[in-house]
Amino acid sequence: MDDLLLAFINTLDLSLKRFQRDARDRAGAASLTVSQLQYLDAIFALGTPTLSLLAQRLEVTKASATIGVNRLAALGYVLKNPSETDGRAIQVRLTAPGLRLAAAKGRALEAYAARLESALTPRETRQFRAIMTKIVRRFEQAGD
């Protein structure tokens, strides 16, 4: 089972990276690093986070988050503005190119999920979903 599980994880990891790379390339963002894509994903998921909240989500220092956001701002993917509720805090939001990239990645993930499900029968799909739900809950409980 261990070899099969490792092969499964490796296959999913490599094929997901290809799907995401292709989506990034189609969106015209081939030069972005994996780290920059993670920043964009986190900002998209959080909406208009403060730098502090973004740093917390990514488990980096606020200084690192500031550097990452500044690079993305220079590339035109995000905007920084003072918070309306706390003028000392900086909020970050995606620009139109950032939103297009996030949407492209979302479509790639949906296509990837459909590809996974296409390998299964409807019964297997229900079983797989139940197992994945259990695994996701375990990882969430563990903070992974």
C-alpha positions, 0 to 999 in steps of 0.5 A: 500500500505504501508504494501505491500511495506514494505513486498516487500522491506523486502522480497527482502532484506532477499532473496538478503542477502541469495543469496549473502551469498550463493555466498560468501560461494561458493567462499570460503569467508564465514568469510568475514563481510558485510563491507568487502564485501562492500569494495570488491564491491566498489573496483571492481566497481572502478577498481584500486581506490586510498584509498581516492577515495575508502573512498569517495565511501564508505562514510568513512574516509581515515583512516577507508578505510585504516584499511578495505583495510589492513584487506582485504590485510592480507586475500589475497583479495586485493593488495596495491601499490603506484600510478604510477601518484602520489607516495604519493597515494595508489592504491588498486586492487583485487587479483585473489581470490578477482576477483573470489569473485566479479564474484561469487557475480555478478553471484548471482545477475544475478540469483537473477534478473532472479528469480525476472523476472521469477515471471512476464509475459513479459509485467509485466517485461517491466512495472517493469523495467520502474518502477525500472528505475524511482526509481533508477533515483530518488535515484541517484538524491537524492544521496541515 
